[in-house]
Amino acid sequence: MSAENPQAEADEFWLFGYGSLIWKPPPHFDRRIPGWVTGYVRRFWQASEDHRGTPEAPGRVVTLISREYWEQLTDHHDSAPEKVWGVAYRIIPERVAEVKDYLDIREINGYTIHYTPFHPAPSLNPNDPLTALPKQQPIQTLVYIGTPDNEQFVGPQDPQKLAEHIYRSEGPSGLNRDYLWGLEKALNELSLESGDEHVTDLSNRVRAVAAAAAEGQGVVSQTDKEKQILRAQSPVNVSPEVSSSLEHQHEHHHHEFKKVSSIDEQEETEKTS
């Protein structure tokens, strides 16, 4: 869990992704191996001002918390699996410096570099060079973590309020709820035992909020509120096609977010997540 890497000069560079990196991998990798780390708990306790939210209305993304520290907290989700599942990527040696620069930008919003042993899961296809297991196990991996002392760490939250917050939030990388659902899907695809109760419960709560909103009973996002106002202000003789065009123009203006870098397709943390 230290930020110092005892194998910093090793020939192989491995990166552990436990959030968006699972389904939005870094560039220039030649191995992708599912597996887990221990000693941590994954929680949606990191604010996102640059990817799934804005500085004025931060979203929520995952970070890893030391299990020892987490056990001292009061968490409404009071259980967590011993294994935090994710994916380890081996980066092509000649591209390591480039990928590190890319990750430093992708993980800039409160995350710092740490190193932890990664335990590969048995390969479902041992003959596949992409998922073939390394000779030495466990693997020492670099991981980006938003620690409790960073300014974006929000700590324990009521699950229902957190779900409603995620439902409402949106940033340059898209809807916060899509990040949550994307993580749930990606985790469930890794293994029969790779699901995360915290992620699944939040996903179910957000789906319920979305269903209630669709029926006009629940939380309405800021974008949806603006669309409703726009419809109310439109002249009664405006055709549905024109009204839709006006909404599209308004929505386009609303989504002109300030980008954090010129690198294409940046994502939130895990950010490694």
C-alpha positions as CSV (number, residue, x, y, z in Angstrom):
1,M,0.0,0.0,0.0
2,S,3.1,2.2,-0.1
3,A,3.6,4.9,-2.6
4,E,7.1,3.7,-3.1
5,N,7.7,0.9,-5.5
6,P,10.3,-1.7,-4.4
7,Q,10.4,-3.0,-8.0
8,A,10.5,0.4,-9.8
9,E,13.4,-0.7,-12.0
10,A,11.8,-4.0,-13.0
11,D,11.5,-4.8,-16.7
12,E,7.7,-5.2,-16.5
13,F,5.3,-2.4,-15.7
14,W,1.9,-3.5,-14.5
15,L,-1.1,-1.3,-13.7
16,F,-4.1,-2.2,-11.6
17,G,-7.5,-0.9,-12.6
18,Y,-10.5,-1.2,-10.2
19,G,-12.9,1.4,-11.7
20,S,-13.2,2.8,-15.2
21,L,-9.9,1.2,-16.3
22,I,-11.6,-2.2,-16.3
23,W,-13.7,-1.3,-19.3
24,K,-11.8,1.7,-20.6
25,P,-8.2,0.4,-20.7
26,P,-5.0,2.5,-20.9
27,P,-3.2,2.6,-24.3
28,H,-0.3,0.4,-25.2
29,F,-0.9,-2.7,-23.1
30,D,-0.1,-6.3,-24.3
31,R,-1.5,-8.2,-21.3
32,R,-4.9,-7.9,-19.6
33,I,-5.4,-10.2,-16.6
34,P,-8.5,-10.2,-14.3
35,G,-7.8,-10.8,-10.6
36,W,-7.8,-9.0,-7.2
37,V,-6.0,-7.2,-4.5
38,T,-6.5,-7.5,-0.8
39,G,-6.4,-5.1,2.2
40,Y,-8.7,-2.6,0.5
41,V,-12.4,-1.7,0.2
42,R,-13.9,-0.1,-2.9
43,R,-16.3,2.8,-2.3
44,F,-17.9,5.6,-4.3
45,W,-16.4,8.1,-1.9
46,Q,-14.3,10.2,-4.3
47,A,-15.7,13.5,-5.8
48,S,-15.3,13.9,-9.6
49,E,-15.0,17.5,-10.8
50,D,-13.3,16.7,-14.1
51,H,-15.0,13.6,-15.6
52,R,-18.4,12.6,-14.1
53,G,-19.2,16.0,-12.6
54,T,-18.1,19.6,-12.6
55,P,-16.4,21.9,-10.0
56,E,-19.8,23.4,-9.3
57,A,-21.5,20.0,-9.1
58,P,-19.1,17.2,-8.5
59,G,-20.1,13.6,-9.3
60,R,-18.9,10.5,-7.5
61,V,-16.4,7.8,-8.6
62,V,-14.7,5.0,-6.8
63,T,-11.5,4.9,-4.8
64,L,-9.8,2.3,-2.6
65,I,-9.7,2.6,1.1
66,S,-7.5,0.7,3.4
67,R,-9.6,-2.0,5.1
68,E,-8.0,-1.2,8.4
69,Y,-9.1,2.5,8.1
70,W,-12.5,1.5,6.7
71,E,-13.2,-0.7,9.7
72,Q,-13.0,2.3,12.0
73,L,-15.7,4.2,10.1
74,T,-19.5,4.0,10.2
75,D,-20.5,2.8,6.8
76,H,-24.2,2.1,5.8
77,H,-22.7,-0.7,3.6
78,D,-21.2,-2.5,6.6
79,S,-19.7,-5.4,4.7
80,A,-17.1,-5.7,1.9
81,P,-15.5,-8.6,0.1
82,E,-12.0,-9.6,1.1
83,K,-11.0,-9.4,-2.6
84,V,-11.2,-6.2,-4.6
85,W,-11.6,-7.4,-8.2
86,G,-10.2,-5.6,-11.1
87,V,-7.8,-5.9,-14.0
88,A,-4.0,-5.8,-14.3
89,Y,-2.5,-4.4,-17.5
90,R,1.1,-5.0,-18.6
91,I,2.3,-2.0,-20.6
92,I,4.7,-2.3,-23.5
93,P,8.2,-1.4,-22.2
94,E,9.0,1.3,-24.7
95,R,5.6,3.0,-24.0
96,V,5.8,3.0,-20.2
97,A,6.8,6.7,-19.9
98,E,4.0,7.7,-22.3
99,V,1.4,5.8,-20.5
100,K,2.5,7.2,-17.1
101,D,2.0,10.7,-18.5
102,Y,-1.4,9.7,-19.8
103,L,-2.4,8.3,-16.4
104,D,-1.1,11.3,-14.5
105,I,-3.7,13.4,-16.4
106,R,-6.5,10.9,-16.3
107,E,-6.1,10.4,-12.6
108,I,-5.3,14.0,-11.7
109,N,-8.4,14.8,-9.6
110,G,-7.2,13.8,-6.1
111,Y,-5.5,10.4,-6.9
112,T,-2.0,9.5,-6.0
113,I,0.3,6.7,-7.0
114,H,0.6,3.6,-4.8
115,Y,1.8,0.0,-5.3
116,T,0.1,-3.2,-4.2
117,P,0.4,-7.0,-4.9
118,F,-2.1,-8.2,-7.5
119,H,-3.3,-11.9,-7.6
120,P,-4.2,-13.1,-11.1
121,A,-7.4,-15.2,-11.4
122,P,-7.0,-18.5,-13.2
123,S,-7.1,-18.0,-17.0
124,L,-10.2,-19.3,-18.8
125,N,-8.1,-19.6,-21.9
126,P,-4.4,-20.4,-21.0
127,N,-3.5,-20.3,-24.7
128,D,-4.6,-16.7,-25.1
129,P,-1.4,-14.5,-24.9
130,L,-3.5,-11.5,-23.8
131,T,-4.7,-13.3,-20.6
132,A,-1.8,-15.8,-20.1
133,L,-0.7,-15.8,-16.5
134,P,2.8,-14.4,-15.6
135,K,5.4,-16.8,-14.1
136,Q,5.8,-14.8,-11.0
137,Q,2.8,-14.3,-8.8
138,P,1.5,-12.1,-7.2
139,I,2.4,-9.2,-9.5
140,Q,3.5,-5.9,-8.1
141,T,1.2,-3.3,-9.7
142,L,0.9,0.5,-9.7
143,V,-2.5,1.8,-8.6
144,Y,-4.1,5.2,-8.4
145,I,-5.9,5.8,-5.1
146,G,-7.8,8.8,-3.7
147,T,-6.7,8.6,-0.1
148,P,-8.8,10.0,2.8
149,D,-6.5,13.0,3.1
150,N,-7.1,14.3,-0.5
151,E,-9.5,17.2,-1.0
152,Q,-11.9,15.2,-3.1
153,F,-12.5,12.4,-0.6
154,V,-16.1,12.6,0.8
155,G,-16.2,9.6,3.1
156,P,-19.3,7.6,4.1
157,Q,-22.6,8.6,2.7
158,D,-26.2,7.5,3.0
159,P,-26.7,5.0,0.1
160,Q,-30.0,6.5,-1.1
161,K,-28.7,10.1,-1.1
162,L,-25.6,8.9,-2.8
163,A,-27.6,7.1,-5.5
164,E,-29.7,10.2,-6.1
165,H,-26.6,12.3,-6.3
166,I,-25.1,9.9,-8.9
167,Y,-28.3,10.0,-10.9
168,R,-28.3,13.8,-11.1
169,S,-24.5,14.2,-11.8
170,E,-22.9,14.7,-15.2
171,G,-19.5,15.8,-16.5
172,P,-17.3,15.9,-19.6
173,S,-17.0,12.1,-19.7
174,G,-20.8,11.7,-19.5
175,L,-23.5,10.8,-17.0
176,N,-22.4,9.7,-13.6
177,R,-24.9,6.9,-13.6
178,D,-23.3,5.4,-16.7
179,Y,-20.0,5.2,-14.9
180,L,-21.7,3.3,-12.1
181,W,-23.6,0.9,-14.4
182,G,-20.5,0.4,-16.5
183,L,-18.5,-0.6,-13.5
184,E,-21.2,-3.0,-12.3
185,K,-21.3,-4.7,-15.7
186,A,-17.5,-4.8,-16.1
187,L,-17.1,-6.4,-12.6
188,N,-19.8,-9.0,-13.2
189,E,-18.1,-10.0,-16.4
190,L,-14.7,-10.7,-14.8
191,S,-15.7,-13.8,-12.7
192,L,-18.6,-15.5,-11.0
193,E,-17.3,-14.1,-7.7
194,S,-16.2,-10.6,-8.9
195,G,-19.3,-8.7,-8.1
196,D,-19.3,-5.9,-5.5
197,E,-22.2,-5.5,-3.1
198,H,-21.6,-1.7,-2.7
199,V,-21.6,-1.2,-6.5
200,T,-24.6,-3.5,-7.1
201,D,-26.7,-1.9,-4.3
202,L,-26.0,1.6,-5.7
203,S,-26.8,0.5,-9.2
204,N,-30.1,-0.9,-8.2
205,R,-31.0,2.3,-6.2
206,V,-30.1,4.5,-9.2
207,R,-32.2,2.3,-11.5
208,A,-35.1,2.8,-9.1
209,V,-34.6,6.5,-9.1
210,A,-34.4,6.6,-12.9
211,A,-37.6,4.5,-13.1
212,A,-39.4,6.9,-10.7
213,A,-38.2,9.9,-12.6
214,A,-39.5,8.4,-15.9
215,E,-42.9,8.1,-14.2
216,G,-42.7,11.7,-13.0
217,Q,-42.3,10.7,-9.4
218,G,-38.6,10.9,-8.6
219,V,-35.5,12.9,-8.7
220,V,-35.1,14.9,-12.0
221,S,-31.7,15.8,-13.3
222,Q,-30.7,19.4,-14.0
223,T,-30.7,18.6,-17.8
224,D,-34.2,17.2,-17.6
225,K,-35.4,20.2,-15.6
226,E,-34.1,22.5,-18.3
227,K,-35.8,20.5,-21.0
228,Q,-39.1,20.7,-19.1
229,I,-38.7,24.5,-18.8
230,L,-37.8,24.8,-22.5
231,R,-40.9,22.9,-23.5
232,A,-43.1,25.1,-21.2
233,Q,-41.7,28.2,-22.7
234,S,-42.1,27.1,-26.3
235,P,-45.0,28.6,-28.3
236,V,-47.9,26.3,-28.6
237,N,-47.7,26.4,-32.4
238,V,-44.1,25.1,-32.5
239,S,-43.9,21.7,-34.1
240,P,-42.5,18.7,-32.2
241,E,-39.6,18.6,-34.6
242,V,-38.6,22.3,-34.1
243,S,-39.1,21.9,-30.3
244,S,-36.7,18.9,-30.4
245,S,-34.2,20.9,-32.4
246,L,-34.3,23.7,-29.8
247,E,-33.8,21.3,-27.0
248,H,-30.8,19.8,-28.9
249,Q,-29.3,23.2,-29.4
250,H,-29.8,24.1,-25.7
251,E,-28.4,20.7,-24.7
252,H,-25.3,21.2,-26.9
253,H,-24.6,24.5,-25.2
254,H,-25.1,23.0,-21.8
255,H,-22.5,20.3,-22.5
256,E,-19.7,22.6,-23.5
257,F,-17.5,21.5,-20.6
258,K,-14.0,22.7,-20.1
259,K,-11.6,19.8,-21.0
260,V,-8.8,19.0,-18.6
261,S,-6.4,17.9,-21.3
262,S,-5.9,17.4,-25.0
263,I,-5.5,13.6,-24.6
264,D,-8.4,11.9,-26.4
265,E,-11.1,9.9,-24.5
266,Q,-9.9,10.7,-21.0
267,E,-11.8,9.0,-18.2
268,E,-12.4,9.3,-14.6
269,T,-10.6,7.7,-12.0
270,E,-10.4,4.9,-10.6
271,K,-9.9,6.2,-11.7
272,T,-7.6,3.4,-12.3
273,S,-10.2,4.1,-11.5
